[in-house]
Amino acid sequence: MTSITNKFRSLGNNKSEKDFVDNPILADKSLQKSSSKQRPQSFMPSITRPLSQVSASPFKAYNNNSNATSTPAAPTLSTLSSASSVDIDAPKRTRNKPTRAAASMPNLNARSAMLPNLRSLVRRSHSHTSTDENSRLDLDLEIVRQGLDLFLNSQMSEAETLLFDGYKTSMYITLGYSFINYLKALMTFQAADVEKALECLRQTINIASSLRKKDSGLMETLSNLVRGGTGIGTLKAMTRVQRHAELVYAEVYLLKAIISIIHDETFVAFIREGLNIRSSYTIYRSLQKFLEIVDAEINEAEFADPGLGGARVAALYEIDEHLTSGVALGIGLFNLMLSLLPTTVLKVIEIIGFSGDRPAGLAVLESIGGWSLDSSLVPLTVQLSSDTGLRRQFADMALLFYHTVLPSTMPCKDASPALAGRILAHNLALYSRSPFFLYFSAHLQQTQRRIPQAIASYETAIAIQGDWKQLHHICYWEVGLCRMVMQDYTEALHASEILSKESNWSKAVYTYHRAVCAYVVAIGLGEEKKEEKEMMLNEVQGLMENVPGLMRRIAGKSIPIEKFVSRKARKFLFQSNYLFLPNLELLLVWNCYEIMPLPQLRRITSLVDAEITRLEIAQLSSATGAPYDNFYDDLCLAQFLRGVLLRQQAFFSDPDVLVSDPDLAHHHALVTRALDSFRAVFHDAWRIRFDHYIYYFSRYEMGRTLLLMGDIRAARDEFAIVLSRQSIPVPADAEPGARPPEVKGKYSLENMVIFKTHNSVAELDEMEKEGLFPAGRANGRGSGDASRTVSGNGTPEEEVEVEATLMVLEEKDEGGEDEVKTVVDEEKEVEQLEMSEGKTKVTDYAID
């Protein structure tokens, strides 16, 4: 679903016809949409301006506050190097002497002074001093580049064989071999694979340590300890190989810390490796500052001696793309991942030296490949060579993860499917058989609700290579979810069976998924298959009994999602082998309603409506108001599901339809019913016996709905309830014996909803800064026509949708309930007619 705040974008297409013929990814209609939504302009790469007009290091983007000038900026590093090292598209340099203002760092808040492409800053490899040390390094980098290309193109065994020859003798070849084994260990979780990966990483650390510059004395050692990292003076005095050794040392310690925390489940290991992560981060920061200072020195030298001074400084430091792409990848990932943490956690880790800046992290990652959210800029087109930074493709994968995978788990306001499509088109042209980029391609289709196409792409990624079965498991997981979205539980069961038998990532989750799919299939069997149904239900019982014993621990703590499925499995057994709509609950947990096509949303809504009607009839016929134990767990879950489903339909966006004619009254009815469903959860939540998470997730979803409607203040109130972990309110007139136990801070999946809420608040804050909604508006409404001014630059469809959401707020105060009720009744009649014609298959979950 696309929120209103993300909908006001200009649409365009700057791709040639040949691009769409050569790249199937670009042929997708949605990828022709060019998002004009931008992060602060100080972080936007410039990849169409002449390189001689670009200045400043990409790392300086979020530390610079100088004033803007109208004079051209100083040349970048690539324009100062020898002709053989300049990109072929770079314009011929002039010898016009720049002004002092031009040589200074530009104002990165000005539209004309955009962040340069990282490649224009780092193409220095041709200026290296010819030494045996540099020649050996260049040869090793070329071999690793070949191995990486093989690996990315599904030739894993060939890559491993190539890199094994230099294992333990070459720093970079050992790093490449270690990285392959590291990925294998993460995917298998087999003890033997983990131990081999750790041994390879230790070998890399030893080689990198031997090549690092030794402190020249006690004073330098103490100075580095006080600063928390290597000093700039020390980095300047290093050789090219020594600076690469610093980078590799930081990289490998980070990789080792991650796998050690997962493998060694003790809290002591968590603390120990946490300190190693901080050491790695400190080295990255030191290298970042070094590159910033070098860039400033080059600008000064070019000002003093245009055309030659900068080149001399660049040659002195021997900066190459492998170094800067590695630093950019590390800094970008640290900033990006830390920025996703809740504010309270981020403040704590900032005390010990970490920092997280999401726009800065994304900008640095984009600068490695020259990507930009501005679709008017042409992406960098560079053929792979030994000079192409080794980390370039991993930076692209990080961006693809952020723009395609992460939005399916939490709100990401600046996620751009259009940018993801451009990155995929570039990389699939280079690695047409890459299971990694094919996976991201499938996930992009999945986020655009093109589920059949996504399934086909996942199956292609599975079939394209057989060396690493573990890569298949990642795709089988997504295929299973897609099958569940399409309500094809037989095929979903097949995927979950493969995962539960072959994958070690989370046996508890895979087994529970398998049990739920088998449960739905069994319940749907008719009386003519009574024996088969009984056998499947017995199998389900056995699987549910196994789930709690399959839980794992990381850093001495249980994994939240495994705790959730374990509780649900125990509840299934406690309720005599019964769960209420467990398949729809799983789809909600994995945010699958965000990718569900409209027909499936309507069919499942009909199913949930029927279940709510059945539960309400049973409630009326019961003397106590609760026909059975845990009745309100089921009723609140059904109301919660209906609220989410209706909200998805109300704000549904079809990527294949640019402009449509929405029905305002129908939209109004859907939003009203969604709000009423969430309020029904709040009313009965205090009666919930086990599934208290429903209340807090409903508060979050209520806040998301209000945010989409533009009711900023009310949305903040809902998010505040989640973030403050307020207890479920109990009516004052409730009987003492009916009051539930205290559940504050002890509900399932608490961290998941906290992360979602944190990012929603960040999105809301950004909306107010951008002026999408008046910050001081009460209840989302202003006075007179001002309440209807949201953006002013949306498409007719988008403006009408905004009108519809505002109508909900206005008409509830004007007595429009009768009209809403009529529309709702008509909608139910249409859905019931479709069901009667056999278009919808409703599974009976009635309790015997």
N, C-alpha and C positions, 0 to 999 in steps of 0.2 A: 504494500500500500504506500502511496506517495502522499506525504502530508502536505497541507496547504502551503506551509512555509517553504516547501521544496518545489512547489509547482510553478511558481512564477519565473519561468526561464524562457529565454528566446530560443527558437528552434532553427537549426541551420544544417547545412551539409556542405563541407568543403572537400569531400573525397571525390576523386575522379572515377569515371566508369570502370577503368581498369582495376582500381583498387578493390571494387566490389566483386569483380570477376575473379581476381586472383585470391582474395581473402574471403572465405565464407563468413567469417565473423563479421566483417563489415557489411555483408549483404543483409544482415538483420536490420529490420526497419528501425528498431529502437536505437541502434548505434549511429543512426543518422541525426539523432537529436544532439545538439551541441549545447552543453550547459554553459550559460553565462554566469552561473553562480561561482563566485570566487572567494577564496580566502583573502585576508588582507593583502593588498597589492605588493607589499614589501616582500612577499614570499613567492611571487609569480616568476617563473623562469622566462627569460627572453631568448627565443630560439629562431626568430626571424630577423632580428636586427643584425646589422653587420657586426662581426666580432670586434672590430676596431672601435665600436661605439659602446661597448659594454665594460663595466668595471665592477669591482668588489668581489670578495669571496662569498660563496654561498653560505658559509658558516657564519658570516658576519650579519646575515639577514635579520637575525633577531637580537642583535646587540647594538645596532647602529641607529642613531637618532639625529644625524647631521641634517642640515638644511638643504632644501632642493635648490638646484641651479639650472639654468636653461642651457648652459654650455655642454658640449658633448663630453661624455665620461672618458677616462683614460683607457688606453688599450688593455686588453686582458692578456693573460700569459700566452695564450695560443697565438696571438698576433705578434708576440715578441720573440717567439722561437724561430728557428730556421725554417726556410720555405718548405723543406721536406716534412716538417712536423705540423704544418698548418692544415686544417680541414680543407677539402677541395672546394667547398662552397664558400669559403671565407673570401671577402673582397680584398683587393689589392690595398696594401697599407699606404698611407700618405705620410709625409714627413712634416706635416703642419704641427708646429709646437703647441701643445695644449696649454691652457691656462692653469694657474694654481688651483682654481676652483674645480676644474675638470679632473685634476689629478687626485683630489681628495675623495673620500668615500662618499658615494651619492646618497641622496635621501631616498630610502627604500619605501617611504610612504607615498612617493610621487608616482603617478601612473607611468611616466616616461622612464623611470629608473627601476627597471625590473631585474629580478635576480638572473644572472647569466646562467647559461647551460654549464653544468659542471665540466663537461668535456672541454669547453673553451678555456677552462682554468687549469687544466691538468695535463694537457698534451705536451709533456716535457721529455719523454723517453729518448728522443733523438738528440737531446742536448747533454746526454750523460758523458762523463769522462770515460775514456776507453781504458778500462782496467780489467785484470783477470777476474776480480770480484764481481764487477758489473756484468761482464760477459757471462759468467756462470749463473748469475741471477737471472739475466734475460733468457738464457737457455732453459732454466728451470721453469720460469713463468710460461714460456712457450709450450713446454711439455704439459704443464698443468692445464693450460688453455685447451689443448687437444683432448686431454682426459675429461675436462668439464663438458666440452662439446659432445663427446661420446656419451657421457652420463645423461645429459639433458635430452639426448635423442634416443633414449631407450636402449643404449648399448652399455648396460651397467657392467657386465662381465669384462668386456673389452677395456673399459675405463679403469676398472680395478687392476687388471693385468698390466696395463701401461704404467700406472702409478706405483705399482709394487716394486718395480725395478729400482726406483730411487728412494724407497722407504728407508728411513734411518740415516740416510747420507745427505739428503737435500732438505732444507727447511720447507720450501713450498711444496715439493712433491710429497713429503711426509704429511704436510697439512692436508693436501688433496686426498691422499689415501685415508687419513684419519677421518676426514669429513664424510667420506662414503661409508665407512664403518660406523660412524656416529649416527647417520641417518638410518642405517640398517638396524642398529640397536634400539633406536627410538620406536621403530615400527614393529619390531618383534617382541621386545621386552624379555627376550630369552637371556638367562644369566650369562651364558657363554658369549653371546653377542655383546652384551654390556661390558663384560670384562675385557674383551678384545678392543672395544672402542676406547675404554679408559686407558688401556695400555698404549694404544696408538697416540692418544692425546698426551700422555706423559712423555712419550718419545718426542713429540713435537715441541712440548714445553722445554725439554732438555736442550734440543738443538737451538731453539729461539733464545734461550737463556745464554747459551755459549756465544751467540752472535750479538747480543745486546752490548751497548757501551757500558763499560765498567766505570763506576764513580772514581774520579781522579783523586779523591782524598776524603778525609773525615768531614770537612766543612761542606763539601758537595753532598755527601750522604745525609748529613743533618738537615741541610737546606731542602733536599727532596722530601725528607720525612715531614718537615714542617709544612711544606706546600701540599703534601698529600699526593705528589706525582713528580714526574720528571720536569725539570725547569726548562724554559724556552732556550736559555743559553746552552744547556746541555744538548737539546734537540738540534740546535743550529750547528753544533760542533760534530754531530754524528755524520757518518757516511750514509750513503743511500741504503746499503744493506742493513746497517744498524737501525735505521728508522723503520724499515720493513720488519725487522726482528721485534721492535716494540709493538707494531701493529699485530703481528702474528701471535705474540705472547698474550696480548689482551684478548684476541679472538678465542684462542684455545682455552684460556682460563675461564672465559664465559661459557663455552660449550661444555667444558668439564664440570663446571658448577651446576649447570642445568641437569645434566644426566645423573650426576651424583645425588642431587636432591630427590630425583624420582626413584633412583635405585636404592639408595640408603634411606630408609624410611624414618630414621631417628631425628629428633629435634636438634641434637648436637650437630649432625651433618648439615641441617638447614642453616644453623648459625655460622658454621665454618665456611660453607660455600657462599653464604651471603656476603661474608667479608671478601671472598675472592671476586664476587661480582662487583663489589665496590672498587676493588683494586683495578679491575678491568675498565670500569667506567672512568676512573681517574686518568688512566693512560689515554683513553679516547679523547677526553677533554683536553689533555695536554697537547695531543697531536692536532686537535681542532684549533687551539689557540696558536700553535706554531704556523699552521697554514694561513690563518688570518694575518699574522704579522708578516709572513713572507709576501703575501699579496700586497700589503701596504708598502713594503719595501720596493717591490717591483714598480708600483705606481709612482713612488717618489723618484726612482731611478729613471723611469721613462720621462718624467717631467723634466729632469735635469738634462737628459740626453735622448731626445725622441727617436724611437726606432731601434736604438742599440742598447741603451742603459737597462731597460727591462729585461732584454734577452740575456745580458751578462748575469744579472741577478738570478734569473731562472736557471741558467746553466750551473751557477754556483751551488744551488740547493738540490739539483738533480731530482726534481719532483716528477713522478710519473703517475699515470692514471690508475695503476694497481693500488698505489698507496692512498690516493685521495678518495677513490671509490670505496676502499675499505673503511677509511675514517668516516666518510659520509654514511655508509651503511650502519656502522655501529652507533654513531650519534643519532641518526634518524630513527633507528629502532628503539633506542633508549628513550628518546623524547616521546615517540608515539605510544609505546606500551605504558610508560609511567603516566602519561596524560589520561589514560583510560581509568586510572584508579580514582576512587571517591576522594573528594577534597580533604576529608579528615585524614585519610591514609597518606595522601600526597604531602600534606603538611608535616607529617611525622618523618617521612623518608627524606624530605628536603633538609631536615635538621642534620642528617648524617651525610649530606653532600649530593644527593640526587636531585634532579629537576626534570619536569616533564612539560613540554610545550608542543601540542599537537600540530598547529600550523607550521611551526619550524621543522618538526620532524618530517612531515609530509613534503615540505619544500625541499629539504636536503635530499630525500629519497628521489623525488622527481627530478632534481637537478642532475643526478647521475646519468639518466637517459635522455634528458632534455624534454621531459613531459610537462604538460601544462593543462590546467582546467580550461584555459582560454582556447576554444576550438578554432579561432581564427589563426592561431599559430600552427605552423606545419611541424609535425614531429620530426625529430632528428632521424635521418636514415643513414646508417653507417653499417658497412659490411664488417663482419667479425674478422679480427686479426689478432696477432699475438699482443698488440698494444691495447686491445679492448679490455677494460678493467675486469678482473676476475669476478668481482662482486656485482657487476652490472645486472646480470639476470636475477640474482637474489634480491636486489633492490626492487626490481620489477615485480617479483613474486610478493614482496612485502606490500607493495602498493595494491596488487591484485587482491591480496587477502583483505586489506582494509576496505577496498571498494566493492567487493563481491561477497566475501564470507562474513566479515564482522557485522555488517548491517542486519544479517539474519539472526543475530544474537542480542544486539542492543541498538538503540537509535544512534545513527551516525549522520548528522545533518549534511556534512560535506561529502558524503559518499557519491561518487560519480560513475554510473555505469558506462557513460560515453567515454570517459577517460580509460576505464578498464578495457573497453573494446579496442581502443587504439593501441594500448599496450599489448593486448593479446594478438592483434593483427601483426604487429611488428615481430613478436617473438615466435609466433607460429610460422611465419615466413622463414625464420631461421631454423626452428626446431619443429618441423611438421609432425614428428612422431613422439614428441615429448609428453609423457603422461602427466607431468606437472601442469603444463600450460593447457592441455586438453581438459584437465580437471577444472581449472579456473574458467575455461570456456563454458563447460557444462554448468558450473555454478552461476555464471552470469546469466545464462538462459533460465536457470531456476529462479533467480531473483526477479526475472521479468515475467514470471508465471507461465513460461513455456515449458511445462513439465514433460510432455512427450519428447520434445527435442532434447531436453536436458538428460533424460534417461538414455536416449540414443547416444549422446556424447559420452556419458559415463561408460556405457558398454564399449564404445570405441576405445576409450582410455584403458579399459580392462584388457581388451583383445590385442592391443598394440605391442605389449611386451609381456614376457613370462619369466624374466629373471628374478624379479622381486614380487612375489605374491602379496607382500605386505602393502604394496601400492594399490593392489586390487581392493584391499579391504577398505581403504579410504573411499573408493568409489562405490563399493557395495553398501556402505553406510548411507551414502546419499541416495543411492538407488532405492534402498529400503524406505527411506523417508518419502521419496517421491511417489513410490507405490502406495504408501499409506495416504498421501495427499489425494491420490486418484481413487482411493477406496478399493484398491486391488490388494487385498490382504493375503491372498494365496502367494502372489509373487513377493510381497513384502516378507512373508514367512520364509520363503526360500533364501532371500538375502540375509535375514537374521540368523538362519541356521548356519550359513557359511561363516558368518562372523563369530558366532558362539563357539564353533568348533575350531576355527583356525586362528583367530586373532587374540592377542593377549592384552590389548589396550584396556579393556574394561569388561571382563567376563560377566560381572554382575549386570551391567547395563544391557549387554547383548543378549544374555539369557532372559532378562525380563522382557525385552522387546520380542524375543521369540515366543515367550509364553503368551504375551498379549495378542500377538497376531494369530497364534494357534487358537486362543480363546475366542476371538471374533469369528474365525473360520468355523470353529466347532458349533458355536451358538447359531450360526446361520444355516447349519445343516437341517434338513427336514426329517420328518418321522421315518421316511423310507431309508434313511441312513443312520438309524438309531445306534447301531453297533459301532460304526465309525465315529460317530459323535461321542460316544462314551469313551472310546479309546483315546481320542484326542483330549478330552477333558482330564482323563487320568494322566496323560503326558503333561498337560498344563500344570496339574497339581505337583508333579515331580519337579518340573522346572522351577516353580515358585518356591518350593522347599529348598532348592539349591542356591537361590539368589543371595540370601544373607551370608552364606559361607564363602561367597566369591568376592567379597569386598576387599579392597586394597587400602593401604595407608601411604600417604606422602608427608614427609617431615613429621611423622607421628600423628597425623590427622587423617580422619576419613575423608573421602572425596564426597562433596555435597550431593552430586547427582546419584552416586551409588547409595548414599544414605536414603535418598528419596525412594529409589526403586526397591530397596530392602524393606522400607516401611510399607510400601504398597504391596509387596509380596506377602509380608506378614499379615497385612489387613485382609488380603485375599483368603488366606488360610483361616483367619479368625472369623470371617464371615461365611464360612462353609463353602469355600471355593466360588466366591462371587466378588466382582468389582463392577462399579457403575461407570460405564463409558470409558474404560481405561485407554482405548485407542485414541479417542478424541482428547483425552487428558494429555497423552504423550505428544500429540501434535501441538498442543498448546505450549507444553514445556519447551519444545524445540522450535517455537516461533514459526511453525509451518503454515499457520493461517495467513502470514504475511506473503507467502508465495502461492497460495491456493487460487486456482482459477475461479471465476464467478459461478459457473454451474455447480461446482463442488461446494462452494460456500452456501449456496441456496439449498442444496440437497441436505447438507449436514444441519443447517438451521431448521429445516423441516423435521429432521429426526429429533433434534434437541427439543423443539416445541412439543412434539408428541410425548416425549419423556416428561417434560414439565407438567403437561396436562395430566398424565397418568399419576405423577407424584402428588399433584394438588387434589385430585379426586380421592386418592388414598388418604391424604391428610384430613379431608373433610369427613371421611367415614370413620376416622379414628377418634375414640373418646379422649385420648390424651393429646391429640395433635401430632403425634409421632408414631406412625404405624409400625415401625421397627427400629432397632438400635441403629445409630449412625444415619438416621433418615435425613437429618439436616446437612450432613456431609454431602449426600447425593444431591439434595435440592439446591444447595448453594453452588455446587460444582456445575449443575445444569444451568443455573442463572448466569454464572460467570461465563460459561462457554457461549451462551446465547448473546451476552453483551459483546464479547469479542467478535463473534461472527457477524453481528449486525453492524458493528463499527467498521469492520472490514468492507462490508458491502456498501455502506454509506459513503466511504471515502475511497472506493475502488477506482483504480486508474489502469486503463488498458494500454499497454505500450504500443499496440498496433493501431490504436485510434487516436489521432492527434487532436481532433475536435469532434465532440458529439453534442447531442441535445439532451442534457440531463433533465429528469423529472424532479422538479423542486419539491413537490408534495411527497413523492416517494422518498426522496432523500431526507426530508424533514421527519417522516414517520420512522425511518430506520434509526436515525440519531436519537429520537425520543425514546424508542423502545430499548436501545442500547443503554441509555442512561438509567432508565427504569429497572433494567435487569441488574445493573451494578448496585443500585440502591436496594434492591431486594436482597442481595447478598449482605449488604451492611446491616439490614434489619434483622436477619436471622443468624449472622455469623457467630454471635455469642453462644449459640446452641451447638456449634460444630464440636465434634468429639475428638477427631483425629487430624483432619486436613485443614489446620488453621492457616496454612499458607494461602488458601483461597482468598481470605479477607485482604491480605496485604497485596496480593497480585491484582485483586479487583480494584483496590485503591489506585494502584499504578495505572491500570488500564482506564480507569475513570479519568485520571489526570491526563493521559494521552488523548482521550476523546475530547476533553475540554480544551486542551492545547490546540488540537486541530480546529476546534470551533472558534478559537480566538479568545476564550475566557481565561485570560492569563492569571488573574488573581485566584480563581477557583482551582485552576490546575496546580498552582504553587501550593495551595492548601492540601491538596491530595498528595502531592509528592512529599510534603513536609511530614505527613503522617507516616509514610513509609520510612523516610530517612531518620525520623526521631524514634522509630520503633515503638510507637504508642500501643498500649494494650488494646485488645478488642473491647469496645465499650459494652457494658451490661446495663440493661434497663433498670431503673431504680425500683420498679415494682416486681422484679424477678424474684422468684422464691429462692431462699438461701440454698436449698439443695440443688437448684437448677443452675447455679452459677458455675461456670467452667473453671478449671485451674488456671493459674497465671501462665500465659504463653508468650509473654513479651520476650523477644529476641531468641525464641527457641522453636521457630517454625521451619519447615523444610524449604530448601532453596533460597534462604534468606540472602546470601551473597549475590545470587543471580538477580534478584529484583532490586537490590541496592545498586548494583552496577547499572542496570537499566535506568533506574530513577536518576542516578547521578548524571548520566549522559543526557537524559531528558531535560534536566534542569539546566545543563550547559547549553543545550539547544535552545531552550526558552530564553536564557540570558542573551544568546547571540541574536535571536529574533528581535528582542527589544532594542539591542544596539543598532541593528540594521533598520529599525523603524517599521518592521512588518506589521506590528501591532502597537497601538499607543500604550506606553508603559503604565500610565496612571488610570486607565479605564476601569471603571467598576463593573464587575460581572461581565466583562467583555464588551460592554456597550458604552458609547459616548452619548453626546446629545445631538439630536438632529441628524443631518446627513453625514456628520463626521464619523459615526459608527460604521458607515459603509465604505470608508476609505481604508483599504487594507494594503494594497500595493499599487493598483492602477496600471500595471503593465502586464497583466496576465492575459491568457487567451480568453475568448468568450466563455468557453466551457469552465475555465477556472474561476472567472469572476462570478458566474452563476453558482458555482459550488460554494463560494464564500457567502453569497447572498443566502443560500439555503441554510447554511450553518447558523447564520445570524438570525434567521427566521425562527429557529428552534428557541433561542433565548427570548425573542420578543413575543412569540405567540403563546408561550406557556404563561406569560403574564396577562395575555389578552383573551384567554379562554378559548383557545383553539383546539381543545382536547377532542371535541366531537369530530372534527374533520380528520384529525389524526387517527381516531378509532376507526373511521370509515375506510381510510386508506389501508390500515393494518388488516382489517377484515377482508378487503379485496385481495390483498397480497396472499393471505392464508388460503383463500379460495382457489387462486391460481396455482399455488404450490400443491394443494390437495388434488387438484385436477391432474397435474403432471404425475403425481404419485399413482393415481388411479389408472393412468394410461401406461403404467409400467416403466416410466422414465426414471423412477427413483426406487432404489431397493433399501428398505428400512429394516434394520436388524432389531429383533425383539430382545430387549434386555430386562423384560419384566421379571419380577421376583416371584418364584413359585410360592 
